[in-house]
Amino acid sequence: MLLQRMHGLPAPESRNLTVERDLEVPMRDGTVLLADRWAPRVGGEHLPTALMRSPYGRGGPFAWHLARPLAERGFQVVLLSTRGTSGSGGEFTPLRHERLDGIDTVDWVCKQPWFDGSLVLCGPSYLGYTQWAMADELPAQVKAMIPAMTESALGLAFLRKDAFALESVLGWGLLIEAQRRRWATARFLLGARRRRRAEAVLPLSEADTAALGYQCAVIQNFITHDTHSPFWSGTDASDRVPDVSVPVSLVGGWHDVFLPGQLRDYTRLQAAGRHPRLTIGPWSHNSGSVVKAVLDETLEFGLAHARGAAPADRAPVRVFVMGAQQWRDLPSWPPPGYAPQHFHLHPAGRLALDPPPDSAPDSYRYDPADPTPAVGGLRLLPGVKAGRVDNAALEARPDVLTYTSDVLTADVEMIGEVGADIWFRSSVPHADVFVRVCDVDTSGRSTNICDGLSGVAHADELSRVTVTLSPTAYLFRSGHRIRVQVSSGAFPQYNRNPGTGEHRQTATQLRAATQQVFHDPHHVSTVSLPIRTR
């Protein structure tokens, strides 16, 4: 009852449930995975099935906040532990087995005496990737899929050579390792101080030992193998997204680390002539509201398709416009009517639409031994503050430049992709450029909206650095100002750049650097915002 009130769920059809535990699900290589089946005690075999495949166990929040509410409201639910987790056989290697294991699991479900002929795939994060991994090979019994806070190339963007997502990689590996014991999430949260110390360890190849006392294969693979390494061959399902023919509803958050990839999945489906649905709220990866969004879409979109009916009519894209604090229906992504406007960096910390005058570059000192910290933004881990926060302390640091517009005389709304081109030079050959867009309110409080980071090789040569910021939907109110930050890091969200060019796995030397940002008629630094003036 409490959960129903919290999430505004419809009244349950039945609270009298039964749970069949440790059902054995055979894979083609002889490995046996374990699953639990939640269903009403009476009549469950006549209901469609919702399938979730998870590496996080079959109890806890996934059981009580997803499986149980769905089983009370029109589904029977199969919650399966992926290979090598929570009693399932084999070894867990992230992303590696989810395609074939998923195909075999769906085949098993479809052959069970309690299966009614309709199957819906659902779940957030890794549970969403397990859907994408097999989505182009689904039988007719699968009627819909609802991948939330996820993408078809899950986590591979974390491993970029020029922007290694240290906090997410190390933290997720430690969270997976914690699954070997009971109360995994509590243990992970209680170990936050040790994890933070491990993030600062050099070389990074010893970070897992600092946190655990031993090496973890999952973490070692992440540190060793970059995004495009042959090691990850077969794990990127993005090329198969256009071949997905079942109805898809995607749920994302403006402050979720996977949103850029999720939007690429949406546009691929859209370009292939599919008709996906997209919902983006003001959420970070672990926002409590995500559970409600997944339940709402599974019960409205998924259950309708499972019953052979059309879901309630709504726009293809529904987004929450931050600042305006309201939902907006759009015909597509990116939406029409929002043109990129180039805001120019000027001397004296000014940001304006007009080009800059002749001016000397701004400079700051970046020291990886005292790295510019990450504050809010796109963060993955439970217990880490994500989303919009006060940036006052960050902007007071000498290694952060700020450029601020004049007071806006009208509301300015932006929805879409955000980018920056920064003319940059460093005193060392390797450096990072971090760009963040903020809203400064009438009291002078600066809060972040979106950001991004690019690594630069040959940084000691003057060049234009392109930075892709996360997409967003935001309304700058009249009387507010737009602010752009430029710095050289956001640690530990991104690994600090040592300045030496050494591989992250083995780097031990840290070189401080003098960084320069140019803004003159021959070196025009800009931030591009997709805006419509109201």
N, C-alpha and C positions, 0 to 999 in steps of 0.2 A: 504493500500500500504506500509506503514512504517513497519508494522508487517511482511509482506511478504518479504521485503528486509532484515529485521533483522534476520529472521530465514531461509532465502533461500528457501521459500516454492514454490511449483509449482504455476503457474498462476491460479487464481480462475476460476471455471467454471461458477459461477454466483455471482454477488455482490448484486443482488436484492433479499434480504431475507425478510421473515416474521417471527415474533415471537409470538406464541400463549402462553400467560402467564397464570399462576395459573390454569393449568389443574388439575382436581381432580382425584387422583389415590387411589382407595379404597383398604384397607388391610383387611385380613380375620377377624380381630377382630373389624372391623367397623371404625378404625382410617382412616382418609383421609390425604394423603400426597399431596403436591403441586409440580408441575413440569412445566417447560417451554419447548416448542418445537421450535427449530430453523430449518428452511428449506427454500430452494429457493421458491420464490413466485410462480414460474411456474414449475411444474413437480416434486415437492418435494416428492410426494407420490410414485414415482417410484424409489426412492433411498433407499439404506440400511440405517438402523438406528444405530447411536452410542449412547449408554446409559452411563451416568455418574450420580452416586448418591453421594451427597456431604452434609456435615454438615456446609459448609462455605458460604451458600447463592447461589443464582442463578444469581447474577450480578458480577461485578468486574472482576478479572483476569480469573476466570473459564469460564465466559461468553465470554469475549472479546479475550482471548488468546487461548482458546481451542474450545469452542462451535462454535463461529463465523467462525474461519478458517476452521474447519471441514465441516460446513454447506456450505461454499463457494467452497468446493473441493470434492464433491461427496457423502456427507452424509446428512441425516437429523439427528438432534441431540436432544435427550431428556436429560435435566439437571434437576434432581429431588433433592429436599431438604429432607434429611433424617428425620426420626421421631423426632418431637420436635424442629426442627430448621426452621427458615425463613418462618413461617406460616404453616408448616406442623403440623398436630395434634399429640397428644401424648407427651410423655416426652423423651428427649434425654438422654439415658444412654449408654455410649460408648460401642460399639461392640455387645450389647445385642440383638438388634432387626434386625440386618442387614441380617441374613440368611432368615428368613421368609418374611421380608419386601422385600428383593431382589427377592425372588421367585415370590411373588405376583406382584411386579412391572414388571418383565419380562412377566408374564402372561397377564397383562394389555396391555403392549405395543403390544404383538402379536395379540391382539384382535381389535386393532384400525383400522379404515377404511383406514388410510394413511400408514399403515405398509406394506412393500413390500415383507416380508418373510425372510429377513436377518437382524440379529442383531449382533453388536459388542460391547463388554464391554471394557471401557478404563478409564484411569485417574490415577493420582499419589496419593501417601500417603493414607489418609483414603479412598479416592475414589478407591484405589487399593484393600484395605481390603474388601470393599463392594462387590468386584468381587469374591475374594477367599471365602467369607462366604457362597456363594451359588453355587460355581463352580462345585460341584459334582452333582448338581440337575438341570442342564441346559437342556432345550428342544433343539430339532434339529434346531430350528430357530437361535440359537446362533452359529455363525460361527467362532468366535475368541475372545480372551481376551488379553488385554495389561495392566497388572498391573505394575505400575512404582513406584520406590522409596518406596517400601512397602513390607509386608510379610503377611503370612497367620495367624500368631499369633501376630498381630500388637500391639506393645507397652507392651506386657506382660513381655518381657525381661527387661523393665525399672524397674520392680517391684521386682527384685531379692533381697532376704534377704541380700546377700553379696555385692550388688552393685546397690544401689537405684539411679536411674537416676533423681536426684532432679530437675535439670534445665528443662529437657524435660517434666516431669510430672506436675510440678507447672506451667510452662509456657504454655503448651498446654491447661491445664484446664482454665487458665486465657484467652487464645485466644478464646476458646469455649464460655466462659462466655461473652466475648466482642461481640459475634455474636448477642446478644440480642439487640444491638444498631447499628445504622448506622455507616459506616466508621470503621468497626471493626479492620481491620489491622492497620490503622493509629492510632486508640486509643491504640491498643496493643503496638505499637512501642513507642508512646509518654509516655506510662506507664513503660518504661524499668527501670527507676531509682527506682520506687516503687517496681517493681518486684525483683530487685536485693537486696533491703533491706529485702523483705519478705523471700528470700532464706536463710538469716542468722538468721531468727527468731527461737527461741526454746521455747517450743516444736514445732515440725513441724505441729502438729495439729492446730496451730494458724497462720500458714503462710498465708493461704487464707484470713483470717480475716485482717491480716496486709496489704494485697494487695488490698482487695475489701471493707473492712468494714463489711463483713458478711461471713458466712461459705458457701462454694460451695460444693454441694454433689459430683460432679465429682472428685474434688481434694481430698476430704475426703476419698472417696472410694479407690483412688490410694494410699494414704498414709497408709490406714488401712489394705488393703488386699494385701498380697504378690502374687508373680507369680502363685503359685500352690494352692492358696486359693479356696475353693469350690465356693466362690462368683463369680469367673470368669468361672464357668462351662458352657460349650457350646460355649464359645467365641473363643476358639483356634481351627482354621480350619486346622491345619497342618496335622492331621491324615487323612484328607479327600483329601489331595492334590494328592496322587497316583490314586484316582478315577476320576480325571478330564480328560476328553477325548477330549475336544475341543482344537484346536491349541492355544498355549500360547507363547507370546513374553514378556519377562521380561526386564525392563529397570532399571538399578541401578547406583549408584555412589560410588566411592572408599571412599568418605568422608560422606556417608549417614549412619545415625544411624541404618537403617533397613537392610543394606547390608548383615550382617551375616545370618539373617533369610531368606532373599531373596535367598541367595545361597543354603540354606537348601531346600527351595521349589524347586529350579531348580534340585538339585541332587535327590530329591524324584521323580520328574517327569521323570528324566533320568533313574532312577533305575526301574521305573514301565514300561519301554519300550515306553514312550512317546517321542516326538521329539520337545521339547521346544526350543525357541530361547532366547539368553541372550546377552544383551548389557550393558557394564559397562564403564562409562566415568569418567573423573577426577572431578566429581561433588560432591557438598554437597547437603543437602536436598532441599535448596531453591535456588540453582543455576538457573540463567535464562536459561541456556542451556538445562535444563531438559524439559522445555516446547517444545523446538524444537525437542528433542528426542522423546517425546510422540507423537507429531504431525507426525513426520517422520514415526514412527512405525505404527501408526493408519492408515495413508494414504497408506503406502506401504504394510505392513503385513495384517492389518485389512481389508482394502478395497479390496485387492486381494481375500482374503478368502470369504468376503461377496459377491463377484461377481462370486464365484465358480472357481476362477483361483488360480494358485500357485504364491506365492510372489517371488520376485527376488531371485535367488539362492545366498546363502552366507553361510559362516561357521556357525555352531551351536552357537559358542561363539565368540563374538567380544569385545575385551577389549582395553582400552587406557593405554599404558605403560607410566607411569609418569617417568620423567627423560629422557627417550628417546623421549618423546613427539610425539608418533606415535601410530596408531591403529594397533592391532595385531589380526589375526584370529586364533582361537584355535578349536580343535575337541571336547573338552569336558571341564567340570570343576569338580575337579581340573585338570589342563592340564598335559599330560604326559611329561616326560623329565625334570621335575624340582624336584630334590631330596632334602629332608631336610638336611641342613648343620648346625651343632651345633657350635655356636660361644660362647666361654667360657669367663665368667667374671674373670678377673685377678686382683691382687693388683695393686695399683698405677693407677687405672682407665684405665687399658688396656683391650682390647677386642681382642680375637684371637681364631684361630681354635685349637691350641694346648691346652692340659689340663693345669689347673693352678698349680703352685707350692704350697708348704706349705706356708700358710699366715694367718695372723690375719684377722678377719672380718672387713668390713667397717661399720661405724655407722653414724647415723644422728638423730637429734631430730625432731619429728613431733608434732606440737601443733595444735589441731583442732580449737583453738581460733584464729590462724593465719594460715589457711589451705593452703596447696600447691595449687596454682590456676590452673584452666583449661586454656590451651592456644591452640586455633585452634582445629583441630581434628574433631571427629564425633559429630556434633551439630545439633539440630533439628530446632531451632526457627529462624524466620525471625529477622534480625537485630543483630544476634550474629555471630561474626567472626568464620568461620569454615574452615576446610581444612588445607593446608600447610602454616605455618607462621614461622617467626624468633623465635627461642627458646632461644636466648641469655639471656634474663632477667630471664627466668624460670631456666636455667641451672646455673645461678649465685647464686641461692638461696642455703642456707646451708642445706635445707631439700631435695635436689635432688642430687643423685649420678649419675655420668656419666662414661661410659666405652667406649673407642674409639679405633678403629682398626688402624693399620698402613695404610699408603697411599696405595691405590689399584693400582696395576701395570697393571690391565686389567679391562675392563668393567665387571660388575657383575649384572646379571639380575635375579630378583626374581618374580615369579608369583605363587600365591597360598595361603595356610593357614600358619599363623605365630603363634608361641607359645613360651612360656618361662617357665622354671623351676628354681625358685629362692629359695635357702636355706635361711631361714629368721627366726628371733626371735625378739620379742618385750618385753619391760618391762611391758606391760599391756596385759590382756588376749584377747583383740579384736583389730584388726588392719587391714589395707588394704595394698595391694601391687599393685602399678601401674607401668607398664612397657611400654616404648615407644621406637620405632626405628626411628632414624633420619639419614639424609644424611648431611655430613659436606663437603661443597664445598672447592675449592682451596683457597678461601678467608677466610675460617674458619667459615662461616655462617652455622648454624645448623638449618635444617628445618625438621619437623616431617613428617613421612610417615604413621605409623599405631601405635595403642596402645590398651591397655586393662587393666582392673582392677579386682582383686579378693579380697574378704574379707576373713579374717582368724579368726576362733575361736580357742581358746587355743593357741593364738599367742605367749604367754610367754614360750611355749615349742618349741625348735628348730624343724623345719619341712620344707619339700620341698613344696613350693607353686606353683601350676600350674596356669599360666595366659594365657588366650586365647586372642590374639590380633586380630584386624580386618584383614580380607584378603586384599591382595594388589597385584598390579603389578607395579614394579619399576625397573629402571635401574640405578645402581650406576656407574657413569662414572670413568674411569681411572683417577687417581689423586685426587679422593675424598676419604673420609673415612666413615666407618659405625660407628654410635654411638648408644648406648643403655642407656636410662635413667631408673633409679629405684627410686621410691619415694613412698609416702603413701597416695596419693590423687590427685584429679583433681576437685577442687570445683569451681563452683557449678554444673559442669557436673555430678559429683557424689556427693551424700550427704557425708559430712565429718563423718568419723568414730569417735564417741565420746570416744571410748576405754573402755566403761563400759559394753557393751552387752545389754543395754536397747533397747527396740523396738523404731524404728525411730519416731513413732507417739508421744511418751511421753518423750523421752530422753531430759534432760536439763543439765546434768553434762558433762563437757568436761575434759578429762584427757590427758595431754601431755605425750609423750612416747619416749624412746630411742629405735631406731630400728637398727637391725644388719643384714647385708647381708654377707653371707659366700661364700668363693671361695677358697677351698683347695681340695686336692685330695679325701678327704672323703665327701665333701659337694660341689659338682660341680654344679655351677649355670650356666645355658645356655639359649641362645635365639636361636630358631630353625627357619632358613630362607629357604624357598624353592627356591634354586638358580640353575642357569646354568651359568657357566663361558663362556664368549664369546671369 
